[in-house]
């Protein structure tokens, strides 16, 4: 660790792993409900469980991104964070908003818009929180001795993520208009600006872990940014099929959705190529595994599984089924979840001075969680294909079809258990690191 203020990242990483645990708990509640064991229905109705599960996903990943920025930006800018107290204030305000939102879901205090369920008063607090975060990051970058492409791409992604949250706060009486702009937040985050954040963090990790020349990696970044914007912006059209938009969105969404895997393929090739070219053999192998795994799993989940069901001819049948869950779970885990765990795996030894990455549990955590995720995705795929056939070809009643699919959720729970064991081992290892120490600071 080169700068004392980088320790702020620990707070955000800790919040991130705690929220990940909660998200998994709510995932099990939903899975058991699908199997017919909805014993918590009176306390946690299914709609509250699913809203909590999805929103915890967004918050724990955002918290991880913020922690990554607080660690990366000072090092890249060669300047201490401009205000550690303000960064901690920003952390606590983020944590409070998250807790209040989750509690609100259980008391029917929400807007009822998928992924944007949090009540309007909390939206304004989120905006203030993000503005403070951006002020700290951008001012640190501005006052720094240098501005690298990696830091600029990361900062640009964070800035655009903040701006694209605003369309989701506009009130519309029309359901079509509301859905149209809601996808500006949901899609252009995960298949647009979050990919810029992903590119910035991935580039930083590859520079540190492989020793490849910065100039080479940053040239790849330009390619990835270009592919992301060309495919991601117009690819939003694949969400517009069923909300009353003009028919030309069917064609635009179909064509550009088919191009979206190219950005993720570029990232995968970029990571593997940089690893092969690298002359440095970093001792933190597990951070390298998570980094390369991010590139590969995101290509499979976000790229291949995404295009497999977003093309209009297929999406006509799969829209709103468990095929979507198949794509969503692998995409979020591969592109963003693994990326957060990668930056945590890299930075924690440097912030604490403890080399916990040498423990066997670190390797088991990586393999068990990823094998478990592949099993979950396979179960979702089988359930989704069954659902499409029974409901949309045979015409079976929704509830009857759900009962027929229950067997797939036994497989899902088995795979999710394996995934949970892996994640638990990662989190146990995380807390064994302890808190950052000033003794871990590198000599000036």
VENPE-V260424 format. One record per pair of residues at least 12 apart in sequence whose C-alpha atoms are under 10 Angstrom apart, sorted by the first residue. I is the first residue (numbers start at 1). J is the second residue. D is the distance in whole Angstrom. If there is no record, write none. Layout:
[[I,J,D] [I,J,D]]
This chain:
[[1,71,9] [1,75,8] [1,347,8] [1,348,9] [1,349,9] [1,350,5] [1,351,6] [1,352,9] [1,353,9] [1,436,10] [1,437,10] [1,438,9] [1,439,10] [1,440,6] [1,441,5] [1,442,6] [1,443,9] [2,71,10] [2,74,9] [2,75,7] [2,78,9] [2,79,10] [2,80,9] [2,350,9] [2,351,9] [2,440,9] [2,441,6] [2,442,5] [2,443,8] [2,444,8] [3,71,9] [3,74,7] [3,75,7] [3,78,8] [3,79,8] [3,80,6] [3,81,8] [3,351,10] [3,438,9] [3,440,10] [3,441,7] [3,442,8] [3,443,10] [3,444,9] [4,71,10] [4,74,9] [4,80,7] [4,81,9] [4,84,9] [4,351,9] [4,436,9] [4,437,9] [4,438,7] [4,439,10] [4,440,9] [4,441,7] [4,442,9] [5,70,8] [5,71,8] [5,74,8] [5,75,10] [5,79,9] [5,80,6] [5,81,6] [5,82,9] [5,83,8] [5,84,6] [5,85,10] [5,87,9] [6,67,9] [6,68,9] [6,69,9] [6,70,6] [6,71,5] [6,72,8] [6,73,9] [6,74,7] [6,75,8] [6,80,8] [6,81,7] [6,84,9] [6,347,9] [6,351,8] [6,436,9] [6,441,10] [7,67,9] [7,70,8] [7,71,7] [7,84,9] [7,347,10] [7,348,9] [7,350,10] [7,351,6] [7,352,9] [7,435,9] [7,436,6] [7,437,8] [7,438,9] [7,441,10] [8,66,10] [8,67,7] [8,68,10] [8,70,7] [8,71,8] [8,81,9] [8,84,7] [8,85,9] [8,87,7] [8,88,7] [8,91,9] [8,351,10] [8,436,9] [9,63,9] [9,64,8] [9,65,9] [9,66,8] [9,67,4] [9,68,7] [9,69,8] [9,70,5] [9,71,6] [9,72,9] [9,87,9] [9,88,10] [9,91,10] [9,344,9] [9,347,9] [9,348,9] [9,351,9] [9,436,10] [10,64,10] [10,67,7] [10,68,9] [10,70,9] [10,71,9] [10,344,9] [10,347,9] [10,348,8] [10,351,8] [10,352,10] [10,434,10] [10,435,7] [10,436,7] [11,63,9] [11,64,10] [11,66,10] [11,67,7] [11,87,10] [11,88,8] [11,91,7] [11,92,9] [11,435,9] [11,436,10] [12,60,9] [12,61,10] [12,62,9] [12,63,5] [12,64,6] [12,65,9] [12,66,7] [12,67,5] [12,68,9] [12,70,9] [12,88,9] [12,90,10] [12,91,7] [12,92,9] [12,94,9] [12,95,9] [13,60,9] [13,61,9] [13,63,7] [13,64,6] [13,65,9] [13,66,9] [13,67,6] [13,68,8] [13,340,8] [13,341,9] [13,343,9] [13,344,7] [13,348,9] [13,430,9] [14,60,10] [14,63,9] [14,64,9] [14,67,9] [14,344,10] [14,427,9] [14,430,9] [14,431,9] [14,435,10] [15,59,9] [15,60,7] [15,61,10] [15,63,7] [15,64,8] [15,67,10] [15,91,9] [15,92,10] [15,94,10] [15,95,7] [16,56,9] [16,57,9] [16,59,8] [16,60,4] [16,61,7] [16,62,8] [16,63,6] [16,64,6] [16,65,9] [16,66,10] [16,67,9] [16,95,10] [16,340,9] [16,341,10] [17,60,7] [17,61,9] [17,63,9] [17,64,9] [17,340,9] [17,341,9] [17,344,10] [17,423,9] [17,424,10] [17,426,9] [17,427,7] [17,430,9] [17,431,10] [18,56,10] [18,60,8] [18,427,9] [19,53,10] [19,55,10] [19,56,6] [19,57,8] [19,58,10] [19,59,8] [19,60,6] [19,61,9] [19,63,9] [19,95,10] [19,98,9] [19,99,10] [20,53,9] [20,56,7] [20,57,7] [20,58,10] [20,59,9] [20,60,6] [20,61,9] [20,337,9] [20,423,9] [20,424,10] [20,427,10] [21,56,9] [21,60,10] [21,420,9] [21,423,8] [21,424,8] [21,427,9] [22,52,9] [22,53,8] [22,56,7] [22,57,9] [22,60,10] [23,49,9] [23,50,10] [23,52,7] [23,53,5] [23,54,8] [23,55,9] [23,56,6] [23,57,7] [23,58,10] [23,60,9] [24,53,8] [24,56,9] [24,57,9] [24,416,9] [24,417,10] [24,419,9] [24,420,7] [24,423,9] [25,49,10] [25,53,8] [25,420,9] [26,44,9] [26,46,10] [26,48,9] [26,49,6] [26,50,7] [26,51,10] [26,52,7] [26,53,6] [26,54,9] [26,56,9] [27,49,8] [27,50,8] [27,52,9] [27,53,6] [27,54,9] [27,413,9] [27,416,9] [28,49,10] [28,53,10] [28,412,10] [28,413,7] [28,416,8] [28,417,9] [29,41,9] [29,44,9] [29,45,10] [29,46,8] [29,49,7] [29,50,9] [29,53,10] [30,44,10] [30,45,9] [30,46,7] [30,47,9] [30,48,10] [30,49,7] [30,50,7] [30,53,9] [30,409,10] [31,406,9] [31,409,6] [31,410,8] [31,412,8] [31,413,7] [31,416,9] [32,406,9] [32,409,8] [32,410,9] [32,412,10] [32,413,8] [33,45,10] [33,46,8] [33,406,10] [33,409,10] [34,46,10] [34,402,7] [34,403,8] [34,405,8] [34,406,6] [34,407,10] [34,408,10] [34,409,7] [34,410,10] [35,402,9] [35,403,8] [35,404,10] [35,405,8] [35,406,5] [35,407,7] [35,408,9] [35,409,6] [35,410,7] [35,413,10] [36,402,10] [36,403,8] [36,406,8] [43,106,8] [43,107,10] [44,105,9] [44,106,7] [44,107,10] [45,105,10] [45,106,8] [47,105,9] [47,106,9] [47,108,10] [47,112,10] [48,102,9] [48,103,10] [48,104,9] [48,105,6] [48,106,6] [48,107,9] [48,108,8] [48,110,10] [49,102,10] [49,105,8] [49,106,8] [50,105,10] [50,114,10] [50,115,10] [51,102,9] [51,105,7] [51,106,9] [51,110,9] [51,112,9] [51,113,9] [51,114,7] [51,115,7] [51,116,9] [51,117,7] [51,118,9] [52,101,9] [52,102,6] [52,103,9] [52,104,10] [52,105,7] [52,106,9] [52,115,9] [52,117,9] [52,118,10] [53,102,9] [53,115,10] [54,114,9] [54,115,7] [54,116,10] [54,117,10] [55,98,9] [55,101,9] [55,102,8] [55,114,9] [55,115,6] [55,116,8] [55,117,8] [55,118,8] [56,98,8] [56,99,10] [56,101,10] [56,102,8] [56,115,10] [57,115,10] [57,332,9] [57,333,10] [57,336,10] [57,337,9] [58,115,8] [58,116,10] [58,190,10] [58,332,9] [58,336,10] [59,94,9] [59,95,9] [59,97,10] [59,98,7] [60,98,9] [60,337,9] [60,340,9] [61,332,9] [61,333,10] [61,336,7] [61,337,6] [61,338,10] [61,339,9] [61,340,7] [61,341,10] [62,94,10] [62,158,10] [62,161,10] [62,194,10] [62,336,9] [62,340,9] [63,91,9] [63,94,8] [63,95,9] [63,340,9] [64,336,9] [64,337,9] [64,339,9] [64,340,5] [64,341,8] [64,343,8] [64,344,8] [65,154,9] [65,158,9] [65,194,9] [65,197,8] [65,198,9] [65,201,9] [65,336,9] [65,337,10] [65,339,9] [65,340,7] [65,343,9] [66,91,9] [66,130,10] [66,133,8] [66,134,10] [66,137,9] [66,158,9] [66,340,10] [67,91,9] [67,340,9] [67,343,9] [67,344,9] [68,154,10] [68,197,10] [68,201,7] [68,339,10] [68,340,8] [68,342,10] [68,343,7] [68,344,8] [68,347,9] [69,133,10] [69,134,10] [69,137,7] [69,151,9] [69,154,8] [69,155,8] [69,158,9] [69,197,9] [69,200,10] [69,201,8] [70,84,10] [70,87,9] [70,133,9] [70,136,9] [70,137,7] [70,140,10] [71,343,9] [71,344,10] [71,347,8] [71,351,9] [72,137,10] [72,150,9] [72,151,8] [72,154,9] [72,200,9] [72,201,8] [72,204,8] [72,205,10] [72,343,9] [72,347,9] [73,136,10] [73,137,7] [73,138,9] [73,140,7] [73,141,7] [73,144,9] [73,147,9] [73,148,10] [73,150,9] [73,151,6] [73,152,9] [73,154,9] [73,155,9] [74,137,9] [74,140,7] [74,141,7] [74,144,8] [74,151,9] [75,141,10] [75,144,9] [75,151,9] [76,141,8] [76,144,8] [76,145,9] [76,146,7] [76,147,7] [76,148,7] [76,149,9] [76,150,8] [76,151,6] [76,152,10] [76,204,9] [77,140,7] [77,141,5] [77,142,8] [77,143,8] [77,144,5] [77,145,6] [77,146,5] [77,147,6] [77,148,7] [77,151,8] [77,152,10] [78,140,9] [78,141,9] [78,143,9] [78,144,6] [78,145,6] [78,146,7] [78,147,9] [79,140,7] [79,141,8] [79,142,10] [79,143,7] [79,144,5] [79,145,7] [79,146,9] [80,140,7] [80,141,10] [80,143,9] [80,144,8] [81,136,7] [81,137,8] [81,138,10] [81,139,8] [81,140,6] [81,141,9] [81,143,9] [81,144,9] [82,135,9] [82,136,6] [82,137,8] [82,138,10] [82,139,7] [82,140,6] [82,141,9] [82,143,8] [82,144,10] [83,136,7] [83,137,10] [83,139,10] [83,140,9] [84,136,9] [86,132,8] [86,133,9] [86,135,10] [86,136,8] [87,129,10] [87,132,8] [87,133,7] [87,135,10] [87,136,7] [87,137,10] [89,129,9] [89,132,9] [89,133,10] [90,128,9] [90,129,6] [90,130,8] [90,131,9] [90,132,7] [90,133,7] [90,136,10] [91,129,8] [91,133,9] [92,129,10] [93,125,8] [93,126,8] [93,128,9] [93,129,7] [93,130,10] [94,125,9] [94,126,7] [94,128,10] [94,129,7] [94,130,9] [96,122,10] [96,125,10] [97,118,9] [97,122,7] [97,123,9] [97,125,7] [97,126,7] [97,129,9] [98,118,9] [98,122,9] [98,126,9] [100,118,9] [100,119,10] [100,122,8] [101,117,9] [101,118,6] [101,119,7] [101,122,7] [101,123,10] [102,117,10] [102,118,8] [104,117,10] [104,118,8] [104,119,8] [105,117,8] [105,118,8] [105,119,9] [110,122,10] [113,168,10] [113,178,9] [113,179,9] [113,182,8] [114,179,10] [114,182,9] [114,183,10] [114,186,9] [115,182,9] [115,183,10] [115,185,9] [115,186,7] [116,165,10] [116,168,7] [116,169,9] [116,182,8] [116,185,9] [116,186,8] [120,169,8] [123,165,9] [123,166,9] [123,168,9] [123,169,7] [124,166,10] [124,169,9] [126,162,9] [126,165,9] [127,162,8] [127,163,9] [127,165,8] [127,166,8] [130,158,9] [130,159,9] [130,161,9] [130,162,7] [130,163,10] [131,159,9] [131,162,8] [131,163,10] [133,158,9] [133,159,10] [133,162,10] [134,155,8] [134,158,8] [134,159,7] [134,162,9] [135,159,10] [137,151,10] [137,155,7] [137,158,9] [137,159,10] [138,151,10] [138,152,9] [138,155,7] [138,156,10] [138,159,9] [141,155,9] [148,214,9] [148,215,10] [148,218,9] [149,200,8] [149,203,9] [149,204,10] [149,214,9] [149,215,9] [149,217,10] [149,218,6] [149,219,9] [149,221,8] [149,222,9] [150,196,10] [150,197,9] [150,199,8] [150,200,5] [150,201,8] [150,202,9] [150,203,6] [150,204,7] [150,207,10] [150,214,9] [150,217,9] [150,218,7] [150,221,8] [151,197,10] [151,200,7] [151,201,9] [151,203,9] [151,204,8] [152,196,10] [152,197,10] [152,200,8] [153,193,10] [153,195,10] [153,196,6] [153,197,7] [153,198,9] [153,199,7] [153,200,6] [153,201,9] [153,203,10] [153,218,10] [153,221,8] [153,222,9] [153,225,8] [154,193,9] [154,194,9] [154,195,9] [154,196,6] [154,197,5] [154,198,8] [154,199,7] [154,200,5] [154,201,7] [154,202,10] [154,203,10] [154,204,10] [155,196,9] [155,197,8] [155,200,8] [156,193,8] [156,194,10] [156,196,7] [156,197,8] [156,200,9] [157,189,9] [157,192,9] [157,193,5] [157,194,6] [157,195,8] [157,196,5] [157,197,5] [157,198,9] [157,199,9] [157,200,8] [157,225,10] [158,189,10] [158,193,7] [158,194,8] [158,196,8] [158,197,7] [159,193,9] [159,197,10] [160,188,9] [160,189,8] [160,192,9] [160,193,6] [160,194,9] [160,196,9] [160,197,10] [161,185,8] [161,188,8] [161,189,6] [161,190,9] [161,192,9] [161,193,6] [161,194,7] [161,196,10] [161,197,9] [162,185,10] [162,189,9] [162,193,10] [163,185,9] [164,181,10] [164,182,10] [164,183,10] [164,184,7] [164,185,5] [164,186,9] [164,187,10] [164,188,7] [164,189,7] [164,193,9] [165,181,10] [165,182,9] [165,184,8] [165,185,5] [165,186,9] [165,188,10] [165,189,8] [166,181,9] [166,182,10] [166,184,9] [166,185,8] [167,180,10] [167,181,6] [167,182,7] [167,183,9] [167,184,7] [167,185,7] [168,180,9] [168,181,6] [168,182,5] [168,183,8] [168,184,7] [168,185,6] [168,186,9] [169,181,9] [169,182,9] [169,185,10] [170,182,9] [175,243,8] [175,244,9] [176,240,9] [176,242,9] [176,243,5] [176,244,6] [176,245,7] [177,243,9] [177,244,9] [177,245,9] [178,243,10] [179,239,9] [179,240,8] [179,242,10] [179,243,7] [179,244,10] [180,236,9] [180,237,9] [180,239,8] [180,240,7] [180,243,8] [180,244,9] [180,245,8] [183,236,7] [183,237,9] [183,239,7] [183,240,9] [184,233,9] [184,236,8] [186,236,9] [187,232,8] [187,233,8] [187,235,9] [187,236,6] [187,237,10] [187,238,10] [187,239,8] [188,229,9] [188,232,7] [188,233,7] [188,234,10] [188,235,9] [188,236,7] [189,232,9] [190,232,9] [190,302,9] [190,331,9] [190,332,8] [190,335,9] [190,336,9] [191,228,7] [191,229,9] [191,231,9] [191,232,5] [191,233,8] [191,235,9] [191,236,8] [191,260,8] [191,263,10] [191,302,8] [191,331,10] [191,335,10] [192,225,9] [192,227,10] [192,228,6] [192,229,6] [192,230,9] [192,231,9] [192,232,5] [192,233,7] [192,235,10] [192,236,9] [192,260,10] [193,225,9] [193,228,8] [193,229,8] [193,232,9] [193,233,10] [194,228,10] [194,335,9] [194,336,8] [195,224,9] [195,225,8] [195,228,7] [195,229,9] [195,232,9] [195,263,9] [195,264,9] [195,267,10] [195,335,8] [195,336,9] [196,221,9] [196,224,8] [196,225,6] [196,226,10] [196,228,8] [196,229,9] [197,336,9] [197,339,10] [198,267,9] [198,294,9] [198,295,9] [198,335,7] [198,336,7] [198,339,7] [198,340,9] [199,218,10] [199,220,9] [199,221,7] [199,222,10] [199,224,7] [199,225,8] [199,228,10] [199,264,10] [199,267,8] [199,295,10] [200,218,9] [200,221,8] [200,225,10] [201,291,9] [201,339,8] [201,340,9] [201,342,9] [201,343,8] [202,217,10] [202,221,10] [202,267,9] [202,270,10] [202,271,8] [202,291,7] [202,292,9] [202,294,9] [202,295,8] [202,339,8] [202,342,9] [202,343,9] [203,217,6] [203,218,7] [203,220,9] [203,221,8] [203,267,10] [203,270,9] [203,271,8] [203,274,10] [203,291,10] [204,217,9] [204,218,10] [204,343,9] [205,271,10] [205,287,8] [205,288,8] [205,291,7] [205,292,10] [205,339,10] [205,342,8] [205,343,7] [205,346,8] [205,347,10] [206,270,10] [206,271,7] [206,272,10] [206,274,7] [206,275,7] [206,278,9] [206,287,10] [206,288,8] [206,291,8] [206,292,9] [207,274,9] [207,275,10] [207,278,9] [207,280,10] [208,280,9] [208,282,8] [208,288,10] [208,346,9] [209,274,10] [209,275,8] [209,278,8] [209,279,10] [209,280,7] [209,281,7] [209,282,5] [209,283,9] [209,284,8] [209,285,9] [209,287,8] [209,288,7] [209,291,9] [209,346,9] [210,271,10] [210,274,7] [210,275,6] [210,276,8] [210,277,8] [210,278,5] [210,279,6] [210,280,5] [210,281,6] [210,282,7] [210,288,8] [211,274,9] [211,275,9] [211,277,9] [211,278,5] [211,279,6] [211,280,5] [211,281,8] [211,282,8] [212,273,10] [212,274,6] [212,275,8] [212,276,9] [212,277,7] [212,278,5] [212,279,7] [212,280,8] [213,274,9] [213,277,9] [213,278,8] [213,279,10] [216,274,9] [217,270,8] [217,271,9] [217,273,10] [217,274,7] [220,266,8] [220,267,8] [220,269,10] [220,270,7] [220,271,10] [220,274,10] [221,266,9] [221,267,9] [221,270,9] [223,263,8] [223,266,8] [223,267,9] [223,270,10] [224,262,9] [224,263,6] [224,264,8] [224,265,9] [224,266,6] [224,267,7] [224,270,9] [225,263,8] [226,263,8] [227,259,8] [227,260,8] [227,261,9] [227,262,7] [227,263,5] [227,264,9] [227,266,8] [228,259,9] [228,260,7] [228,261,9] [228,262,8] [228,263,6] [228,264,8] [228,266,10] [229,260,9] [229,263,9] [230,256,8] [230,259,8] [230,260,9] [230,263,9] [231,253,9] [231,255,9] [231,256,5] [231,257,7] [231,258,8] [231,259,6] [231,260,5] [231,261,9] [231,262,8] [231,263,8] [232,253,10] [232,256,7] [232,257,8] [232,259,9] [232,260,6] [232,261,10] [232,263,9] [233,253,10] [233,256,9] [233,257,10] [233,260,10] [234,249,9] [234,252,7] [234,253,6] [234,254,9] [234,255,9] [234,256,6] [234,257,8] [234,260,10] [235,249,9] [235,252,7] [235,253,5] [235,254,7] [235,255,8] [235,256,5] [235,257,5] [235,258,8] [235,259,8] [235,260,7] [235,310,10] [236,249,9] [236,252,9] [236,253,6] [236,254,10] [236,256,8] [236,257,8] [237,249,5] [237,250,7] [237,251,8] [237,252,6] [237,253,4] [237,254,7] [237,255,9] [237,256,8] [237,257,8] [237,310,10] [238,250,7] [238,251,9] [238,252,8] [238,253,4] [238,254,6] [238,255,9] [238,256,9] [238,257,7] [238,258,10] [238,310,6] [238,311,7] [238,312,7] [238,315,9] [239,253,8] [239,254,10] [239,310,8] [239,312,10] [239,315,10] [239,319,9] [240,253,8] [241,253,9] [241,254,10] [241,312,8] [241,315,9] [241,316,9] [241,319,10] [242,316,9] [242,319,9] [250,311,9] [250,312,7] [251,311,9] [251,312,8] [253,310,8] [253,311,8] [253,312,8] [254,307,9] [254,310,7] [254,311,5] [254,312,6] [254,313,9] [254,315,10] [255,311,8] [255,312,9] [256,307,10] [256,311,10] [257,303,9] [257,306,8] [257,307,6] [257,308,10] [257,309,10] [257,310,7] [257,311,7] [257,312,10] [258,303,9] [258,304,9] [258,306,9] [258,307,6] [258,308,9] [258,310,8] [258,311,7] [259,303,9] [259,307,8] [260,299,10] [260,302,8] [260,303,6] [260,304,9] [260,306,8] [260,307,8] [261,298,9] [261,299,7] [261,300,9] [261,301,9] [261,302,7] [261,303,4] [261,304,6] [261,305,9] [261,306,8] [261,307,7] [262,299,9] [262,303,7] [262,304,10] [263,299,8] [263,302,10] [263,303,8] [264,295,7] [264,296,8] [264,297,9] [264,298,7] [264,299,5] [264,300,8] [264,301,9] [264,302,7] [264,303,6] [264,304,9] [264,335,9] [265,295,8] [265,296,8] [265,298,9] [265,299,6] [265,300,9] [265,302,10] [265,303,7] [265,304,9] [266,295,9] [266,299,9] [267,292,10] [267,294,9] [267,295,6] [267,296,8] [267,298,9] [267,299,8] [268,292,8] [268,293,9] [268,294,8] [268,295,4] [268,296,5] [268,297,9] [268,298,8] [268,299,7] [268,300,10] [269,292,10] [269,295,8] [269,296,9] [269,299,10] [270,292,10] [270,295,8] [271,291,8] [271,292,6] [271,293,9] [271,294,9] [271,295,7] [271,296,9] [272,291,10] [272,292,7] [272,293,10] [272,295,8] [272,296,9] [274,292,10] [275,288,9] [275,292,8] [283,355,9] [283,357,9] [283,358,9] [284,345,8] [284,346,7] [284,349,9] [284,355,8] [284,356,9] [284,357,6] [284,358,8] [285,345,9] [285,346,9] [285,357,8] [285,358,8] [285,362,10] [285,363,9] [286,342,8] [286,345,7] [286,346,8] [286,357,6] [286,358,8] [286,359,10] [286,362,7] [286,363,7] [286,365,10] [286,366,8] [287,339,10] [287,341,8] [287,342,5] [287,343,7] [287,344,8] [287,345,5] [287,346,5] [287,347,9] [287,357,8] [287,362,10] [287,366,10] [288,342,7] [288,343,10] [288,345,9] [288,346,8] [289,338,10] [289,342,8] [289,345,10] [289,363,9] [289,366,8] [289,367,10] [290,334,10] [290,337,10] [290,338,6] [290,339,7] [290,340,9] [290,341,7] [290,342,5] [290,343,9] [290,344,10] [290,345,8] [290,346,9] [290,363,10] [290,366,7] [290,367,10] [291,338,7] [291,339,6] [291,340,9] [291,341,9] [291,342,5] [291,343,8] [291,345,9] [291,346,9] [292,338,10] [292,339,9] [292,342,9] [293,334,7] [293,335,9] [293,338,7] [293,339,9] [293,342,9] [293,366,9] [293,370,9] [294,331,10] [294,333,8] [294,334,5] [294,335,6] [294,336,8] [294,337,8] [294,338,5] [294,339,6] [294,340,9] [294,341,9] [294,342,8] [295,334,7] [295,335,7] [295,336,10] [295,338,9] [295,339,9] [296,334,8] [296,335,9] [297,330,7] [297,331,8] [297,332,10] [297,333,8] [297,334,5] [297,335,7] [297,338,9] [297,370,9] [297,374,10] [298,330,7] [298,331,6] [298,332,8] [298,333,8] [298,334,4] [298,335,4] [298,336,8] [298,337,10] [298,338,9] [298,339,10] [299,330,10] [299,331,8] [299,334,8] [299,335,8] [300,327,9] [300,330,8] [300,331,8] [300,334,8] [300,335,10] [301,326,8] [301,327,6] [301,328,7] [301,329,8] [301,330,4] [301,331,4] [301,332,8] [301,333,8] [301,334,7] [301,335,8] [301,374,10] [301,377,9] [302,327,7] [302,328,8] [302,329,9] [302,330,7] [302,331,4] [302,332,8] [302,333,9] [302,334,8] [302,335,7] [303,327,9] [303,330,10] [303,331,8] [303,335,10] [304,327,9] [304,331,10] [305,323,9] [305,324,9] [305,326,8] [305,327,5] [305,328,9] [305,330,8] [305,331,8] [305,377,10] [305,381,10] [306,323,10] [306,324,8] [306,326,9] [306,327,6] [306,328,8] [306,330,9] [306,331,8] [307,327,9] [308,323,9] [308,327,9] [309,323,7] [309,324,8] [309,326,10] [309,327,8] [310,324,9] [310,327,10] [316,392,10] [317,385,10] [317,387,10] [317,388,6] [317,389,9] [317,391,10] [317,392,7] [317,393,9] [318,384,8] [318,385,8] [318,387,9] [318,388,6] [318,389,10] [318,392,9] [319,384,10] [319,388,9] [320,384,9] [320,388,10] [321,380,9] [321,381,10] [321,383,9] [321,384,6] [321,385,9] [321,386,10] [321,387,7] [321,388,7] [321,391,10] [322,377,10] [322,379,9] [322,380,6] [322,381,7] [322,382,8] [322,383,6] [322,384,4] [322,385,8] [322,386,9] [322,387,7] [322,388,9] [323,377,9] [323,378,10] [323,379,10] [323,380,6] [323,381,5] [323,382,8] [323,383,8] [323,384,5] [323,385,7] [323,386,10] [323,387,9] [323,388,9] [324,380,9] [324,381,9] [324,384,8] [325,376,10] [325,377,8] [325,380,6] [325,381,8] [325,383,10] [325,384,8] [326,374,10] [326,376,8] [326,377,5] [326,378,7] [326,379,8] [326,380,5] [326,381,6] [326,382,9] [326,383,9] [326,384,8] [327,377,8] [327,380,9] [327,381,9] [328,377,9] [329,373,8] [329,374,9] [329,376,8] [329,377,7] [329,380,9] [330,370,10] [330,373,7] [330,374,8] [330,376,9] [330,377,7] [330,378,10] [333,369,10] [333,370,9] [333,373,8] [334,370,9] [334,373,9] [338,366,9] [338,369,10] [338,370,9] [341,366,10] [341,423,10] [341,426,9] [341,427,10] [341,430,10] [344,430,8] [345,357,7] [345,362,9] [345,426,9] [345,429,10] [345,430,8] [348,430,8] [348,431,10] [348,433,7] [348,434,9] [348,435,9] [348,436,8] [349,430,10] [349,433,7] [349,434,10] [349,436,9] [349,440,9] [350,436,8] [350,437,10] [350,440,6] [350,441,8] [350,442,9] [351,433,9] [351,434,10] [351,435,8] [351,436,5] [351,437,7] [351,438,8] [351,439,9] [351,440,6] [351,441,8] [351,442,10] [352,433,7] [352,434,7] [352,435,6] [352,436,4] [352,437,5] [352,438,8] [352,439,8] [352,440,6] [352,441,9] [353,433,8] [353,434,10] [353,435,10] [353,436,8] [353,437,8] [353,438,9] [353,439,7] [353,440,5] [353,441,9] [354,432,9] [354,433,6] [354,434,9] [354,436,10] [354,437,10] [354,440,9] [355,433,8] [356,429,7] [356,430,8] [356,432,8] [356,433,7] [357,429,8] [357,430,10] [357,433,10] [359,429,9] [361,422,9] [361,425,6] [361,426,7] [361,428,9] [361,429,7] [362,422,9] [362,423,10] [362,425,7] [362,426,6] [362,427,10] [362,428,10] [362,429,7] [362,430,9] [363,422,9] [363,425,9] [363,426,9] [364,421,9] [364,422,7] [364,423,9] [364,425,8] [364,426,9] [365,418,10] [365,419,9] [365,420,9] [365,421,7] [365,422,4] [365,423,6] [365,424,8] [365,425,5] [365,426,5] [365,427,9] [365,428,10] [365,429,9] [366,419,9] [366,422,7] [366,423,8] [366,425,9] [366,426,8] [367,418,10] [367,419,9] [367,422,7] [367,423,10] [368,415,10] [368,417,10] [368,418,6] [368,419,6] [368,420,8] [368,421,7] [368,422,5] [368,423,8] [368,425,9] [369,415,9] [369,416,9] [369,417,9] [369,418,7] [369,419,4] [369,420,7] [369,421,7] [369,422,4] [369,423,6] [369,424,9] [369,425,9] [369,426,9] [370,415,10] [370,418,9] [370,419,7] [370,422,8] [370,423,9] [371,415,8] [371,416,10] [371,418,8] [371,419,7] [371,422,9] [372,412,9] [372,413,10] [372,414,8] [372,415,5] [372,416,6] [372,417,7] [372,418,5] [372,419,4] [372,420,8] [372,421,9] [372,422,8] [372,423,10] [373,412,9] [373,415,7] [373,416,7] [373,417,10] [373,418,8] [373,419,6] [373,420,9] [374,415,8] [374,416,10] [374,419,9] [375,411,8] [375,412,7] [375,413,9] [375,414,8] [375,415,5] [375,416,8] [375,418,9] [375,419,9] [376,408,10] [376,409,9] [376,411,8] [376,412,5] [376,413,8] [376,414,8] [376,415,5] [376,416,6] [376,417,10] [376,418,10] [376,419,8] [377,412,8] [377,415,9] [377,416,10] [378,408,9] [378,411,9] [378,412,8] [378,415,9] [379,407,10] [379,408,6] [379,409,7] [379,410,9] [379,411,6] [379,412,5] [379,413,9] [379,414,10] [379,415,8] [380,408,7] [380,409,8] [380,411,9] [380,412,7] [381,408,9] [382,405,9] [382,408,7] [382,409,10] [383,401,10] [383,402,9] [383,404,9] [383,405,6] [383,406,8] [383,407,9] [383,408,6] [383,409,8] [383,412,10] [384,405,9] [384,408,10] [385,405,10] [386,401,8] [386,402,10] [386,404,9] [386,405,7] [386,408,9] [387,401,7] [387,402,8] [387,404,9] [387,405,7] [388,401,9] [389,401,9] [390,402,9] [390,404,9] [390,405,10]]
